[in-house]
Amino acid sequence: MPETTQEAFKRGYESGTVNTRLDGHDAQLKEMTSTMSKVVDVEAQLTLAVQSLSLAAKAGEEKALALAVALKDQAEERRNKETDTWSSPKAGKLLAVAVFLVAVVAVWIQWKIANG
């Protein structure tokens, strides 16, 4: 059965309506694609910013740790110097010098009394 004029009109009208609606969807998809592209760019920038902050925080932690170790080493060195000044070898030498001086004075006093 051949198509009537009214049926051909209706078919063409519906086809045009569908194409017009799809044209609107194409524009909407294009806008959404553009928006998603911008979102991806912003996300990449945020990722770089977080990575930069992470590296800065890690560098700060390493710097603080290095400072703490240096302060600890300095404190230990200062304590060692304080105990080293009166360590047994130095104290022994000082005691030996003192005994020697006392012996010299005792010998001199004995000599003075004997020659007196």
Rosetta blueprint (number, residue, H / E / L):
1 M L
2 P L
3 E L
4 T L
5 T H
6 Q H
7 E H
8 A H
9 F H
10 K H
11 R H
12 G H
13 Y H
14 E H
15 S H
16 G H
17 T H
18 V H
19 N H
20 T H
21 R H
22 L H
23 D H
24 G H
25 H H
26 D H
27 A H
28 Q H
29 L H
30 K H
31 E H
32 M H
33 T H
34 S H
35 T H
36 M H
37 S H
38 K H
39 V H
40 V H
41 D H
42 V H
43 E H
44 A H
45 Q H
46 L H
47 T H
48 L H
49 A H
50 V H
51 Q H
52 S H
53 L H
54 S H
55 L H
56 A H
57 A H
58 K H
59 A H
60 G H
61 E H
62 E H
63 K H
64 A H
65 L H
66 A H
67 L H
68 A H
69 V H
70 A H
71 L H
72 K H
73 D H
74 Q H
75 A H
76 E H
77 E H
78 R H
79 R H
80 N H
81 K H
82 E H
83 T H
84 D H
85 T L
86 W L
87 S L
88 S H
89 P H
90 K H
91 A H
92 G H
93 K H
94 L H
95 L H
96 A H
97 V H
98 A H
99 V H
100 F H
101 L H
102 V H
103 A H
104 V H
105 V H
106 A H
107 V H
108 W H
109 I H
110 Q H
111 W H
112 K H
113 I H
114 A H
115 N H
116 G L
